[in-house]
Amino acid sequence: MAKITRINTTQLAFLHDYLRGTGKNITEVEARKLGIKNLRARMSELRKLGLRVNTEDTRYGTAYTISARDVNGSRAMYDLT
């Protein structure tokens, strides 16, 4: 598990920048350490914005990743600040 520091942006902006197209994932446990209390809700919000959020069941719980491309196939970055 990679060391993650406290976030200094909005939760959505952090998750977008940390996960989108990087191949990294995050679990509920890791998110709570960062102060994100409801990771599932944040990932749902990112889905509603049009991002492809993937889930994988691991022995540590559900891990979330975000594809580099959105549902329209675009790699354009979102400004979530």
Helices and strands as residue ranges (DSSP letters): H 11-19, E 26-27, H 28-34, H 39-48, E 51-58, E 61-70
